[in-house]
Amino acid sequence: DTSNESGLSAEVSALPLAPTSVLISEVWGWESTTTEWAELYNPTDSPIDIKGWKVVTNTTTNTIPSTGTWTLPARSFYKVGDTASEGAANDLDAVMTVTNTNSFIRLENASSVVIDAVGWGTGGIGLPAGTTPYATSPASGKRGLSRNPGSPNGNGTDTDDCNSDFTLLTSSSARNLSSAAEPATPAAPTAPSPQLQNIAAEVYVPCQL
């Protein structure tokens, strides 16, 4: 809450901070041990080099090759999954094992630094400090967790609380590098100058005879 020189208060609403790196945008792991996958999303307006990055579960680690060019374009997707997984084709064929209850999937960079994580059930197993897991473990069957849209950043909602960040799915919607990128982030509106704010404080009182 701020006040201008005329005594008027102006409420200022802070915009949510845009994510600055790749996020896990969707996971699918409750149907079969041969159809599990993770979708990654670059919510930024710049390409990000993901060479050597890893998708880690409690029993498996799948690594994006450390040679060649592995760049995730701005607002684009990348899919790591079992060869029988549904949806868009894998960008990286993997052997993934996702535990149905009280577990996690982490995204780590080439130096094993945790970039993002999603967990479910109790205990916060495998999650960085301060991250809250999705409260219940999804039931077996066609189930997934999808990161909520963080307009204008596509699947960019990132509060470190999986209950706020993710929604339970019952149908697959995986995307990959060939999928259309999300729309560009609109430019942030320009804040009004103090002079313009003060105009609202000026009151015209007609002369009374």
C-alpha positions in Angstrom: 0.0 0.0 0.0 1.5 3.3 -1.0 0.3 6.9 -0.6 0.7 9.9 -2.9 1.2 13.5 -1.8 -2.5 14.2 -1.8 -3.2 11.5 0.7 -4.8 9.0 -1.7 -3.8 5.4 -1.2 -2.9 3.3 -4.3 -3.1 -0.5 -4.1 -0.2 -2.1 -5.9 -0.6 -5.7 -6.9 2.6 -7.6 -7.5 2.7 -9.8 -10.7 3.8 -13.4 -10.2 7.4 -13.9 -11.1 7.9 -15.7 -14.4 9.8 -19.0 -14.2 13.4 -18.7 -15.2 14.2 -22.3 -16.2 12.8 -25.5 -17.5 9.9 -27.0 -15.6 8.3 -30.5 -15.4 5.0 -29.7 -17.1 3.3 -33.1 -17.1 4.0 -36.6 -15.7 2.2 -39.9 -16.5 3.0 -42.9 -14.4 0.0 -44.7 -12.9 -1.3 -46.8 -15.8 1.5 -49.3 -16.6 5.2 -49.7 -16.1 5.7 -49.5 -19.8 3.8 -46.3 -20.5 5.4 -43.8 -18.2 6.8 -40.4 -19.3 7.6 -36.9 -18.3 7.1 -33.7 -20.3 9.4 -30.8 -19.9 8.5 -27.2 -20.7 10.7 -24.1 -21.3 8.5 -21.2 -20.0 11.1 -18.5 -20.8 11.5 -16.4 -23.9 15.0 -17.8 -24.6 16.3 -21.3 -25.7 17.9 -23.4 -22.9 20.6 -25.9 -23.4 19.5 -29.2 -21.7 22.4 -31.3 -22.8 23.3 -33.8 -20.1 20.2 -33.0 -17.9 18.5 -35.9 -16.1 15.0 -37.0 -15.3 15.2 -38.9 -12.0 12.6 -41.1 -10.2 13.2 -43.1 -7.0 14.5 -46.0 -9.1 15.6 -44.7 -12.5 17.7 -42.0 -14.0 17.4 -41.1 -17.7 20.0 -38.6 -19.1 19.6 -36.4 -22.2 22.8 -37.0 -24.3 25.8 -34.9 -23.3 27.0 -34.7 -26.9 25.5 -32.9 -29.8 23.0 -30.0 -29.7 20.1 -30.4 -27.2 18.4 -27.1 -27.0 14.9 -26.6 -25.8 13.5 -23.6 -27.7 11.5 -20.8 -25.9 8.0 -21.9 -24.7 8.5 -25.4 -26.2 8.2 -29.0 -24.9 10.4 -32.0 -24.6 9.2 -35.6 -23.8 11.1 -38.3 -22.0 9.3 -41.6 -21.8 9.0 -45.4 -22.2 8.9 -46.6 -25.8 5.2 -47.6 -25.4 4.1 -44.3 -23.9 1.1 -42.5 -25.3 0.7 -39.0 -26.8 3.4 -37.3 -28.8 6.5 -39.3 -29.8 9.4 -39.3 -27.3 12.2 -36.9 -27.9 14.2 -39.3 -25.7 13.3 -43.0 -25.4 13.8 -44.0 -21.8 13.2 -46.7 -19.2 11.2 -45.0 -16.5 9.7 -46.5 -13.3 7.4 -44.3 -11.4 6.3 -45.4 -8.0 2.5 -45.0 -7.6 2.5 -43.8 -4.0 4.5 -41.3 -2.0 7.1 -40.6 -4.7 8.5 -38.0 -7.1 10.1 -37.1 -10.4 13.0 -34.6 -10.4 14.7 -32.7 -13.2 18.4 -32.1 -12.7 21.0 -30.3 -14.8 24.2 -31.8 -15.9 25.8 -31.0 -12.5 23.0 -32.9 -10.7 21.5 -29.6 -9.4 17.8 -29.9 -9.0 16.0 -27.6 -11.4 12.4 -28.7 -10.7 10.5 -31.5 -9.0 7.0 -32.9 -8.6 6.0 -35.2 -5.8 2.8 -36.9 -4.6 1.5 -38.5 -1.4 3.0 -37.9 2.1 6.5 -37.3 3.3 7.9 -35.1 0.5 10.2 -38.0 -0.5 12.8 -36.9 -3.0 11.7 -33.3 -3.1 13.9 -30.2 -2.4 13.3 -28.5 1.0 10.3 -26.1 0.8 8.5 -28.1 -1.9 5.0 -29.5 -1.0 3.9 -32.7 -2.7 0.5 -33.2 -4.3 -1.5 -34.3 -1.3 -2.8 -37.7 -2.6 -1.2 -40.3 -4.7 -3.3 -40.8 -7.8 -5.1 -44.1 -8.1 -3.8 -46.7 -10.5 -5.1 -46.4 -14.1 -5.0 -43.7 -16.7 -3.6 -40.9 -14.4 -1.2 -38.1 -14.8 -0.4 -34.7 -13.2 -0.3 -31.6 -15.4 1.2 -28.3 -14.4 -1.4 -25.5 -14.5 -1.2 -22.7 -17.0 0.6 -19.7 -15.6 -0.7 -17.1 -18.1 1.1 -15.6 -19.9 3.7 -18.4 -19.4 1.9 -21.5 -20.7 2.4 -24.4 -18.2 4.4 -22.1 -16.0 2.7 -22.0 -12.6 5.5 -22.6 -10.1 4.8 -21.9 -6.4 6.7 -25.0 -5.1 3.3 -26.3 -3.9 2.3 -29.2 -6.1 -1.4 -28.9 -5.0 -1.5 -25.4 -6.5 0.8 -26.1 -9.4 -0.7 -29.4 -10.7 -4.1 -30.8 -11.8 -4.9 -34.5 -11.9 -5.4 -35.9 -15.5 -7.3 -38.9 -16.7 -6.3 -38.6 -20.4 -2.9 -38.1 -21.9 -1.9 -34.8 -23.6 1.9 -35.2 -24.0 3.7 -32.8 -26.3 7.2 -32.9 -27.7 9.8 -30.8 -29.6 7.6 -31.0 -32.7 4.5 -29.6 -31.0 3.6 -26.0 -31.4 5.3 -23.6 -29.0 3.2 -21.6 -26.6 2.4 -18.0 -27.6 5.0 -15.4 -26.8 4.9 -13.7 -23.5 3.2 -10.2 -23.8 5.2 -7.2 -22.8 4.5 -6.2 -19.2 2.3 -3.1 -18.9 4.1 0.2 -18.1 3.3 1.5 -14.6 1.8 4.9 -14.5 4.0 7.8 -13.5 3.5 9.4 -10.1 2.4 12.5 -11.9 -0.4 10.6 -13.6 -1.4 9.0 -10.3 -1.6 12.4 -8.7 -4.1 13.6 -11.3 -6.6 11.2 -9.8 -6.2 13.1 -6.5 -7.2 16.5 -8.0 -10.8 17.4 -7.3 -12.5 20.2 -9.1 -14.9 22.2 -6.8 -17.1 24.7 -8.7 -17.2 28.2 -7.3 -20.3 28.8 -5.3 -21.8 32.3 -5.3 
